[in-house]
Amino acid sequence: MKHPMSRRHFLARPLALPLVARGAVPGDPIEATLEAAEMWTMVGDRSALLYGYNGRIPGPLIEARPGSVVRIEFRNQLPESTNLHFHGLHIPPDGSADNSFRVIPAGGSFQYEFTVPSNHAGGTFWIHPHVHGSAARQVSRGLAAPFVIRGELDEIPEIQSAPEFLLVLQDFELSDGGIPREPGFPERMLGREGNLIAVSGRVQPVIPIRKGGWVRLRLLNASSSRFYRLRLEEHTMFQIATDGGALPVPRPLEELLLTPGERAEVMVQGSRPAGSFRLVNLPYSRGNFGTVTAVDDSTLATVSYEGEEQQPVRLPERLVSLPPLPPPVRVRSFALGQGMGMMGGGFTINGRTFDPTRIDTRARLGEVEEWEFVNGTRMDHPMHIHTNAVRVIQRDGSVEQSLRDVVLVRAGLRVRVRMQFLDYTGKAMYHCHILDHEDLGMMGVLEITR
């Protein structure tokens, strides 16, 4: 089915990603083919030998709606095994859906199929590989594809009318000849970072904005380890969504920290007279071991004024409402640790490294639990939980009014989250989304039963 190019999509073309499949109305089936392969491609003005989906880095966009049946024919043309993880989607963790235990060998194929629940929150999600021991390497070589679910937030007129841009943040460590460089063990312990940063496959792209108008930025951190501390020069960002969907009210921000795997959606108004303004990545230390993610302010993109909005609008004071979450029936504690010293034997949860044959945590369908992550290491750990979104418990004991699937646990601190195990049984995973840390053992298996 062809979809007319609206003014919104026309303006978004400078950073638009190709659309591989779309559901125009709720319940529309989504049929797509994704092929993972090694290829020479251009990242900015550099030629690089990377991994991509359908010949692109990042891969093409899939856009669905609640109730959609999604069928993806996946073909693995890589020289190694891989699979697909549907990061953030509330779908079954087994079978032909979000089954991170399934491995597709080199040259193999698999038909992924699932139904997006009719009550699924709209939001920005993504697809990436999740084979233990290979996740960091494969993601750092480019394997990532956005998956957007249109929902209640998209129907708000003031947001719907804004031009929309999808910014997929990736970094690559390349030799002068464009060959990916694999890190040594000390770099893997820290979490690899690349010497080239791309935004939706481009280097320092330009985002047009009208004076008095708004743009909507969907931000996705698809880097394997890098944190992005974002600031837009002389502009306030109004956050409207986190990992798990829309916020109840817009949240004004001068800076936004985006950890690996995390997503956020922000609105920006053309509030300056004219000019170009940098979206910069500010320095950030991922722990108290002396390393800093960015040594200087680095420009990721530029917002440039083009024209003037004839009918300026204001953001609504309220966006969506979240249902209350019952009190927990169980409280668990997860100690995040590592081997002795920086050259120790990897990373642990409750003293154990990952074993795919072991069940680390058992939960019951429908119950609410509270999990506390206690970080006894000198590094930050963004913890990701598959299948069910969580809410962070604030310092005063109240429940944060936002849904997340990546929660930052800073070095030496602890964070509590609350979640309900809804709809699906099966085995899922929870892990650090610094993917080298996941590969080095900081991952556990959760089994949800009736």
C-alpha angles and dihedrals in degrees: 000000000000119000120205114245106247124202087259094057092042092056091046094057097100089068100020117134120214113267112231095180139358137185107217095192134016111286096024110144116243115217117184143153122217120188121188114207143153113250147156109254141161120255104186104314095333127097113222139177102230144146119261145166116245091351094302141105111237099023124243124288123258114200120192141164132220109284095028119140107224122204118179122180103208121199122189111210093159121116088244142041120281143155142192128265116191096214114213098359117132097225134121113300093216144042114035095337128071094341108157091177092064113094124195112206125224108287092016132117139204137190111231114198134171142139121244105230115253090238096046114138117246115244151115114294133158149208125235139149121275109185108142111248093017104056097095094046095047096045092045089054092057112274105146134114128181122239115194125191114199112221147147094315091058091058095060103107096220091054097037092056095054121098108253129218128187112212112193108188115208135161129203133196105216137173120230087267093054097254116140113248117220113220125237123243096272090054091048090052089054093040119255123266126189132230094229125058120198131190110210088334095311135099115235097341122191121245114200120221132178122231106258092010133103137237126199116220120198105199122198124180102211094164117117096230113350121113117212118212100191131200129168111212114251093349135101116225116218109209113215101169143023131195095298100042142274127004120230091240134011111269116213113222135181090189134021124200112208115189125198111295093010126127134197136176121214137179120219124193124211091239099152125084094244143304141088124296129193126237098214135193107223125208115277131178114217093202146346095278095096103256120125125202096220121020093196137017102281122199113236099173141340128238108213127191115237118172131327133280111244096202110032116201134198125230113253116254091231129039115175138338127238122215117243117264117226120237116272124267091202139027122206133185126213118193113207111210146155140209121279109296129341090299093051129124101284131270133316144196112213089349097304133103120222120289115177091204094056127081107219100178132022122200135174125239113257096016125121119228136183117218125195118200112202113195110207094168132091092243135076114249122199102206119210125196120197127227103004127059120228138214121222118237108227125222092263090054096255121131116250112242097233137077121236140172096188117056123182116228106190122216112285095004138098135228131195124209133181127211142166120222101229136184102338139073125195141082119312134167139238121195150139111285093216083100096210087059090051091050090048093056112278095128136097137194120241119196117198115199137173 
